[in-house]
Amino acid sequence: MKVILTLAGAALVLLACGSQPKTTPVAGSEVPPKAESLVQPAYPEEARKAGVEGTSIVEVTIGVDGAVLACSLAASSGNSFLDQAALETARGSKFAAGTKDGKPVEMKVKVPFRFKLDDKSKEQRGETQGAPRWAGLREPVMPAMEV
């Protein structure tokens, strides 16, 4: 009986010490693409001079190698200069491919680009309330890029 208890105790110790089984991806599990290098778009001079701010949302198709295959405007900022800057930036970005069942797959993701003028630009136009120039990554699927 002592031997059985000793063996059972040893087995429990081995299990508790981190002998973990290999995990396999859950069937149907998806991981969205992630931005590896999402550069900050230049604020279009025409929009800056006019004091235009807005958010352009670009739908990006990302291949199995993480390359941008296609870009289209999912939602306009209301200004063609801002929209064009967002599209050009998305085309030049690099991504890690999304996966399904642990394997890289082609996926689409929406990337918002938020254009906000900084304090200096607003001061030149007589406005007093400022906004940060770059907000960073905050949204779960794809970060909002604030310019």
Secondary structure, DSSP 4 states (H G I P E B T S, - for coil): -HHHHHHHHHHHHHHHTT--PPP-PPTT-EE--EEEE-PPPPPPHHHHHHT--EEEEEEEEE-TTS-EEEEEEEE--S-HHHHHHHHHHHHT-EEEPEEETTEEE-EEEEEEEEE---HHHHHHTT------S---S-SSSS--EE-
